Every structure is written in structure tokens, then in C-alpha cells.
Amino acid sequence: MKDLIKQLSDMRGISGFEYRITDEIKNLLAPYCDSVRTDALGSVIGVKRCGKENAPSVMIEAHCDEIGLMVTSVTDEGYLTFTNVGGVDRTTLPSGEVTVHGKRDLWGVIGIQPERFLEDGKSVDIRDMAIDTGLDANTVRECVSVGDSVTIAQSVGSMGDTQFSGKSLDDRASVAAIITVMKNIQNAALNVDVYAVAAVQEEVGCRGGKTTAYGINPDMAIAIDVTHAATPDNSDAFETGCGTAVCVGPNLHPRLTDRLLKTADKHGIKAVVEVEGGDTGTDAWEIQTARDGIPTALLSIPLKYMHTSVETLDISDAEATAELLTEFIKESEVDTKWLTL
């Protein structure tokens, strides 16, 4: 699992530019699916059919895009100004390393005016920052255009015995869990058709989750994302290593959620309950209301330092998420009347 998470974390595809990585994700899914395709918006959809007529379908979904930046101008000095794509934590950007995806990739660093030159009390703003590639303006303009994407470049790797840190673990760790599930069930006798989805553009509006749910129209869906883990400044969160977080609330189907919790208890899979009284901020919010409504559940992997270049998780939590999904799918029945409220 760790190697797969690292491989996915190292891929570079911000919202709207996922085409840079979707072929790689298709190749990772292909050995475990009957077919894999990319839809019109760019989301990857793999399917494994159980071979039974009129079998119900379950969609397991995670988003594959990442937050990042876009070039807004090239200055006369050769610096690149930029804007954010998705919820970038601007306070973590100064002195950060980035990759600018122009005609060829350029390595760069984000510079900012020294604090002594800023007005007293002025907060750091993206407009005060610029990317320095170390190249002159003419060379930069030959390679970089306004609108080119920029990805955060840091990747820390293993930390301690079980933790891993890097960029875009939100939500590539969940994509890794889905690929692992498809590997786990490739030779299993199933009662359901399984759709594995790596959706695009979640970070800018949950768009891929909406369109794939509408197109597939599954009998039930389980979204996989991340949730906040405890950090020195936030103790009101889950500890890494606690297992998968099963969310309850109006965005989630109560009977599907209860079935997941019972499956975790039956198989001794580490799981905690997460309470969300409204919008979960995930693709589950859109999947739930696709077409005439889809019974939807949400599993989340606790993640520290979300939307930074050093997102950190415990590998065991991703493994617990994959294990719970695997056992749930293996035990799913042809009869889905239990979903009726």
C-alpha cells in the first residue's frame, strides 16, 4: 500500500489538468477490471462485473485531482505570478518548491518580500508572491504560458514506523485504497457489479463525482476521502492509526452506513464514527442527489496538515479503508431491499 500511495502522490495533476495522470491511473486499475474508460469530463471509470443477470451495482469513488496553482503572468524580470486552484493554504506557500508545467517542466521556488518590508499586521497574500525559476524572462516566456498549471513539489516519504508524508494524499491515498480493493476482489465470487471511479475536479466543486454518479446510476455508492487528523493546533480530530472513519449524517444513507459499521465490527477492522451534520465537503454530497437519489456512504482516512505539501497519514488507516470496502463488497447480496428507508 505504501508504494502505491507514493506512486500516486508523486503524480502531478491539479483540478482541470488531470489528463496528465489519468492514463497512469487507468493502467493501475486495468489488471483488476473487465474494462476501464475515461468519461467526457476526464474521470476514470473501471468496472468488474459479477456475471449475474440484473445484478445490483456499487460504485466506490475517490477524487484524483489535487490543489495547485496556475500562472497568471510572466514579469519583465522572469518571475511568474500565480493564482490558486482549489483550497491552497497560502500561509504554507512562501519558500515552497514547485514544478511549473509548461512546454517542459521547470523547477521553481516561491519567493515573497521579507517580513520587514511588509506593512505591520499585513497577512501574507498570493499577490505578494512569485515563482522564481532561476531563468531570464525570454527563456521563461519560451517555455511558460499564462494558464499553465503549477504543482507543489515536495515529497517527504516515510516517517517513523507507519506514517507517510507527501503532497496530494488528499485524495490519492483513497485512490490507492480503491485500486487495492479491486485487486482484492479480482478472483472473488461476487453478487454485485463494482464500479471503481477516480473522479476529477473535486477540489473546485465536486464535479467528477456528480457526473460519474449520474452516468453510472449505481444502486449504492461509497465515497472515499480524507478527514482531519489530530495535530498540535487541533486536538478535536481523529488520531492517526485509529482506522477508517465512517461518517454519519444527513448526507449519508443510514442503512448503508450501518451495514459498513457492522461489517467492520464483524471482521475486526479498525473504524471510528465521524459525525457531520451537513455538507461533508466531499463528492458524497453530490453523489447522494444524482438522478432520483443514490444511497451513499462515506469512508475517510485521517490526514494531518491537509492542503499542504506535507500531508501526513498512517498507512494502516488506508489499509483499514481498503479492507472494509473489500469485505463489504464480498458480502453484498443480490437483494438490495434492505436499502429501502
C-alpha positions as CSV (number, residue, x, y, z in Angstrom):
1,M,0.0,0.0,0.0
2,K,2.8,2.4,0.9
3,D,4.5,2.1,-2.5
4,L,1.2,2.6,-4.3
5,I,0.3,5.7,-2.2
6,K,3.8,7.1,-3.0
7,Q,3.4,6.4,-6.7
8,L,0.0,8.2,-6.8
9,S,1.2,11.1,-4.6
10,D,4.1,11.7,-7.0
11,M,1.7,12.1,-10.0
12,R,1.0,15.8,-10.9
13,G,-2.5,16.7,-11.9
14,I,-4.3,19.7,-10.4
15,S,-8.1,20.2,-10.9
16,G,-8.8,20.6,-14.6
17,F,-5.4,19.2,-15.6
18,E,-6.0,15.6,-14.5
19,Y,-5.4,14.4,-18.1
20,R,-1.7,14.4,-17.1
21,I,-2.3,11.5,-14.8
22,T,-5.4,9.6,-15.8
23,D,-3.7,7.3,-18.2
24,E,-1.4,6.2,-15.4
25,I,-4.4,5.6,-13.1
26,K,-6.2,3.6,-15.9
27,N,-3.1,1.4,-16.2
28,L,-3.1,0.7,-12.4
29,L,-6.8,-0.3,-12.5
30,A,-6.8,-2.2,-15.8
31,P,-5.4,-5.6,-14.5
32,Y,-8.3,-5.9,-12.0
33,C,-11.2,-4.7,-14.1
34,D,-13.2,-6.0,-17.1
35,S,-12.9,-2.6,-18.7
36,V,-11.6,0.9,-17.9
37,R,-12.5,4.1,-19.6
38,T,-12.3,7.9,-19.2
39,D,-15.5,9.8,-19.5
40,A,-16.1,13.2,-21.2
41,L,-15.1,15.2,-18.1
42,G,-11.9,13.1,-17.6
43,S,-12.9,10.8,-14.7
44,V,-11.5,7.3,-14.8
45,I,-14.2,4.5,-14.5
46,G,-13.3,0.9,-14.2
47,V,-15.9,-1.9,-13.9
48,K,-15.7,-5.5,-12.7
49,R,-18.9,-7.4,-13.5
50,C,-20.1,-10.3,-11.4
51,G,-21.6,-12.1,-14.4
52,K,-25.1,-12.4,-12.9
53,E,-28.1,-11.0,-14.8
54,N,-29.6,-7.9,-13.4
55,A,-27.0,-7.7,-10.7
56,P,-27.1,-4.6,-8.5
57,S,-24.1,-2.2,-8.8
58,V,-21.9,-0.5,-6.2
59,M,-19.7,2.5,-7.0
60,I,-16.6,3.1,-5.0
61,E,-15.3,6.6,-5.7
62,A,-12.4,8.9,-4.8
63,H,-11.2,12.0,-6.5
64,C,-7.8,12.1,-8.2
65,D,-7.2,15.8,-8.6
66,E,-5.0,17.9,-6.3
67,I,-4.9,21.5,-5.3
68,G,-2.3,23.7,-7.0
69,L,-1.6,26.9,-8.8
70,M,-1.9,28.5,-12.3
71,V,0.4,31.0,-13.9
72,T,-1.2,34.5,-14.4
73,S,1.7,36.4,-15.8
74,V,5.4,36.4,-16.6
75,T,7.1,39.6,-15.3
76,D,9.8,41.5,-17.1
77,E,12.3,40.0,-14.6
78,G,11.2,36.5,-15.5
79,Y,9.2,35.8,-12.3
80,L,5.8,34.0,-12.5
81,T,2.8,35.4,-10.7
82,F,0.0,32.9,-10.0
83,T,-3.4,32.2,-8.6
84,N,-4.7,29.2,-6.6
85,V,-6.7,26.3,-7.9
86,G,-8.7,24.8,-5.1
87,G,-8.2,25.5,-1.4
88,V,-4.5,26.1,-1.2
89,D,-3.2,27.1,2.3
90,R,-1.5,30.3,1.3
91,T,0.4,30.5,4.6
92,T,2.4,27.4,3.6
93,L,3.4,28.6,0.1
94,P,6.4,31.0,0.8
95,S,9.7,29.2,0.3
96,G,7.9,26.2,-1.1
97,E,9.2,24.2,-4.1
98,V,7.0,23.9,-7.2
99,T,7.0,22.4,-10.7
100,V,5.8,24.6,-13.5
101,H,4.2,22.5,-16.3
102,G,5.0,24.5,-19.4
103,K,6.3,23.2,-22.7
104,R,8.7,21.4,-20.4
105,D,8.7,21.1,-16.7
106,L,10.6,23.8,-14.8
107,W,11.6,23.6,-11.2
108,G,11.0,26.7,-9.1
109,V,10.7,28.2,-5.7
110,I,8.1,30.6,-4.3
111,G,9.6,33.9,-3.1
112,I,8.0,36.6,-1.0
113,Q,9.0,40.0,0.2
114,P,10.9,39.8,3.6
115,E,8.7,40.4,6.5
116,R,10.5,43.7,7.4
117,F,9.2,45.1,4.1
118,L,5.5,44.2,4.7
119,E,3.1,46.6,6.4
120,D,2.6,45.9,10.1
121,G,-0.2,43.4,10.6
122,K,-0.4,42.6,6.9
123,S,-1.1,39.0,6.2
124,V,0.6,37.0,3.5
125,D,-1.2,37.2,0.2
126,I,-0.7,35.3,-3.0
127,R,-0.4,38.6,-4.8
128,D,2.8,39.2,-2.7
129,M,4.4,36.0,-4.0
130,A,6.1,35.0,-7.2
131,I,7.7,31.8,-8.6
132,D,11.5,32.1,-9.3
133,T,12.8,29.5,-11.8
134,G,16.3,31.0,-12.0
135,L,15.8,31.7,-15.7
136,D,15.7,35.0,-17.6
137,A,12.4,36.4,-18.8
138,N,12.9,35.4,-22.5
139,T,13.7,31.8,-21.6
140,V,10.8,31.6,-19.3
141,R,8.4,33.0,-21.9
142,E,9.6,30.5,-24.5
143,C,8.6,27.7,-22.1
144,V,5.7,29.0,-19.9
145,S,2.3,30.5,-20.9
146,V,-0.3,32.2,-18.9
147,G,-2.7,29.4,-17.7
148,D,-0.1,26.7,-17.3
149,S,-0.5,24.6,-14.2
150,V,1.9,24.5,-11.2
151,T,2.1,21.7,-8.7
152,I,3.6,21.6,-5.3
153,A,6.9,19.7,-5.5
154,Q,7.7,18.5,-2.0
155,S,7.5,14.8,-1.2
156,V,8.8,13.7,2.2
157,G,8.1,10.0,2.2
158,S,8.2,7.6,5.2
159,M,8.1,8.9,8.7
160,G,8.5,6.7,11.7
161,D,7.3,3.2,11.5
162,T,3.9,3.6,9.9
163,Q,3.4,7.2,8.7
164,F,3.8,8.7,5.3
165,S,4.0,12.3,4.3
166,G,3.8,14.0,0.9
167,K,1.6,16.1,-1.4
168,S,-1.9,15.2,-2.7
169,L,-2.5,12.4,-0.2
170,D,-5.9,14.1,-0.4
171,D,-7.2,12.2,-2.2
172,R,-4.6,9.9,-3.9
173,A,-4.4,7.7,-0.7
174,S,-8.1,7.0,-1.3
175,V,-7.4,6.2,-4.9
176,A,-4.8,3.7,-3.7
177,A,-7.4,2.2,-1.4
178,I,-9.8,1.7,-4.4
179,I,-7.1,0.1,-6.5
180,T,-6.3,-2.2,-3.6
181,V,-9.9,-3.2,-3.3
182,M,-10.2,-4.1,-7.0
183,K,-7.0,-6.2,-6.6
184,N,-8.5,-7.9,-3.6
185,I,-11.8,-8.9,-5.3
186,Q,-10.4,-9.8,-8.7
187,N,-10.9,-13.6,-8.2
188,A,-13.8,-13.4,-5.8
189,A,-17.3,-14.7,-6.5
190,L,-19.5,-11.5,-6.3
191,N,-23.2,-10.7,-6.3
192,V,-22.7,-7.1,-7.5
193,D,-21.1,-5.2,-10.3
194,V,-18.4,-3.0,-9.0
195,Y,-17.5,0.4,-10.5
196,A,-14.2,1.9,-9.4
197,V,-14.1,5.7,-10.0
198,A,-11.2,8.2,-9.8
199,A,-13.1,11.4,-10.2
200,V,-11.9,14.8,-11.4
201,Q,-12.3,18.3,-10.2
202,E,-13.5,17.6,-6.6
203,E,-11.3,20.4,-5.2
204,V,-13.2,23.0,-7.3
205,G,-16.8,21.8,-6.9
206,C,-17.2,18.0,-6.7
207,R,-17.8,17.9,-10.4
208,G,-16.5,14.4,-11.3
209,G,-18.4,12.8,-8.5
210,K,-21.6,14.4,-9.8
211,T,-21.2,13.4,-13.4
212,T,-19.9,9.8,-12.8
213,A,-22.8,9.1,-10.4
214,Y,-25.3,10.4,-12.9
215,G,-23.8,8.3,-15.7
216,I,-23.3,5.1,-13.8
217,N,-26.5,5.4,-11.7
218,P,-25.4,2.7,-9.2
219,D,-27.7,1.1,-6.7
220,M,-25.4,2.3,-4.0
221,A,-22.2,4.3,-3.7
222,I,-19.3,4.7,-1.2
223,A,-17.2,7.8,-1.5
224,I,-13.7,7.7,0.0
225,D,-11.9,10.8,1.1
226,V,-9.8,12.2,3.9
227,T,-10.8,13.8,7.2
228,H,-8.8,15.9,9.7
229,A,-6.4,14.1,12.0
230,A,-5.2,15.5,15.3
231,T,-2.3,18.0,15.2
232,P,-0.7,20.2,17.8
233,D,-3.1,23.0,16.9
234,N,-6.2,20.7,16.6
235,S,-6.8,18.1,19.2
236,D,-10.5,17.8,18.3
237,A,-9.9,15.4,15.5
238,F,-9.1,11.7,14.9
239,E,-5.7,10.3,15.9
240,T,-3.8,8.7,13.0
241,G,-3.8,5.0,13.3
242,C,-7.5,4.9,14.5
243,G,-8.7,3.1,11.4
244,T,-11.2,4.3,8.8
245,A,-13.7,7.0,9.7
246,V,-17.3,6.0,8.9
247,C,-19.4,9.2,8.5
248,V,-23.0,9.6,9.8
249,G,-25.3,12.4,9.0
250,P,-28.0,13.6,6.5
251,N,-25.6,13.4,3.5
252,L,-25.2,9.6,4.2
253,H,-27.6,6.8,3.9
254,P,-28.3,5.4,7.4
255,R,-28.8,1.7,6.4
256,L,-25.7,1.6,4.1
257,T,-23.7,3.3,6.8
258,D,-24.9,0.9,9.4
259,R,-24.0,-2.1,7.2
260,L,-20.5,-0.8,6.9
261,L,-20.1,-0.4,10.6
262,K,-21.4,-3.9,11.2
263,T,-19.0,-5.3,8.6
264,A,-16.1,-3.5,10.3
265,D,-17.2,-5.0,13.7
266,K,-17.7,-8.5,12.2
267,H,-14.2,-8.6,10.7
268,G,-12.3,-6.7,13.5
269,I,-11.5,-3.8,11.2
270,K,-10.5,-0.6,13.0
271,A,-13.1,2.0,12.5
272,V,-14.4,5.2,14.2
273,V,-17.6,7.1,13.7
274,E,-17.4,10.6,12.3
275,V,-20.4,13.0,12.7
276,E,-21.2,15.5,10.0
277,G,-24.5,17.5,10.4
278,G,-24.5,19.0,7.0
279,D,-22.3,19.2,3.9
280,T,-19.5,16.7,4.2
281,G,-17.4,18.7,1.8
282,T,-16.8,15.6,-0.3
283,D,-18.1,14.0,-3.5
284,A,-20.7,12.2,-1.4
285,W,-22.6,15.5,-1.2
286,E,-23.2,15.4,-5.0
287,I,-23.4,11.6,-5.5
288,Q,-26.3,11.4,-3.0
289,T,-28.6,13.6,-5.1
290,A,-27.7,12.3,-8.6
291,R,-30.7,11.3,-10.7
292,D,-33.5,10.3,-8.3
293,G,-31.1,9.8,-5.4
294,I,-28.4,7.2,-4.7
295,P,-27.8,5.6,-1.3
296,T,-24.4,6.9,-0.4
297,A,-21.9,6.3,2.4
298,L,-18.5,8.0,3.2
299,L,-15.3,6.5,4.5
300,S,-12.4,8.8,5.3
301,I,-8.7,8.4,6.0
302,P,-7.5,10.7,8.9
303,L,-5.0,13.1,7.5
304,K,-2.7,15.7,9.1
305,Y,-1.8,19.1,7.6
306,M,-4.5,18.9,4.9
307,H,-4.0,21.0,1.7
308,T,-0.3,21.5,2.3
309,S,2.8,19.9,0.8
310,V,3.4,17.7,3.8
311,E,0.0,16.0,4.3
312,T,0.6,13.0,6.6
313,L,-1.3,9.8,7.3
314,D,-0.9,6.4,8.9
315,I,-0.7,3.7,6.2
316,S,-2.8,1.4,8.5
317,D,-5.8,3.7,8.1
318,A,-5.7,3.5,4.3
319,E,-5.3,-0.3,4.7
320,A,-8.3,-0.4,7.0
321,T,-10.4,1.5,4.5
322,A,-9.5,-0.9,1.7
323,E,-10.2,-3.9,3.9
324,L,-13.6,-2.7,4.9
325,L,-14.6,-2.0,1.3
326,T,-13.3,-5.4,0.3
327,E,-15.3,-7.3,2.9
328,F,-18.4,-5.2,2.3
329,I,-18.3,-5.9,-1.5
330,K,-17.6,-9.6,-1.0
331,E,-20.7,-9.9,1.3
332,S,-23.0,-7.8,-0.7
333,E,-26.2,-9.5,-1.7
334,V,-28.3,-9.6,-4.9
335,D,-31.3,-8.4,-2.9
336,T,-31.0,-4.7,-2.2
337,K,-34.4,-4.2,-0.5
338,W,-32.5,-3.6,2.8
339,L,-31.6,-0.2,1.4
340,T,-35.2,1.0,1.3
341,L,-36.0,3.5,4.0
